Amino acid sequence: MDFILDVVAHRIGVYVLRLLSGGRFKGESGFAEGWAVAVGGLILLTLFVAFIAWLIYTSGP
């Protein structure tokens, strides 16, 4: 399961960093791959927290 989350976070991070850099970011070297995983993981975590907050908000009276 960790491998799947790592790959998804890397793909999301590369996509976002490529958008921000105007297409120059590749995410292939070790340092760049780490940045891509960090950015993608942060985005996934933010989406997860927003989903939980939305569930709590909609379950109220």
C-alpha positions in Angstrom: 0.0 0.0 0.0 2.9 2.3 0.8 4.3 1.8 -2.7 1.0 2.8 -4.3 0.7 6.0 -2.2 4.3 6.9 -3.0 3.7 6.5 -6.7 0.5 8.5 -6.6 2.2 11.3 -4.5 5.1 11.4 -6.9 2.9 11.7 -10.0 0.8 14.4 -8.4 3.9 16.3 -7.2 5.6 16.1 -10.6 2.5 17.3 -12.3 2.1 20.3 -9.9 5.8 21.2 -10.0 5.9 20.9 -13.8 2.9 23.4 -13.9 4.7 25.8 -11.6 8.0 25.6 -13.4 6.6 26.0 -16.9 7.3 22.4 -18.0 11.0 22.3 -17.0 10.7 20.1 -13.9 11.3 16.4 -14.7 11.5 14.8 -11.2 14.1 12.3 -12.2 17.0 12.9 -9.9 17.0 11.9 -6.3 16.6 15.4 -4.9 13.9 16.3 -7.4 12.1 13.0 -6.8 12.0 13.8 -3.1 10.5 17.2 -3.7 7.9 15.7 -6.0 6.9 13.1 -3.4 6.8 15.8 -0.6 4.6 18.1 -2.7 2.3 15.3 -3.8 2.0 13.9 -0.3 1.1 17.4 1.0 -1.6 17.7 -1.6 -3.0 14.2 -0.8 -2.9 15.0 3.0 -4.7 18.3 2.3 -7.4 16.5 0.3 -7.8 13.9 3.0 -8.2 16.5 5.7 -10.7 18.5 3.6 -12.7 15.3 3.0 -12.9 14.5 6.7 -13.8 18.1 7.5 -16.6 18.0 4.9 -17.9 14.7 6.4 -18.0 16.2 9.9 -19.7 19.4 8.5 -22.4 17.5 6.6 -23.2 15.0 9.4 -24.2 17.8 11.8 -27.9 18.5 12.7 
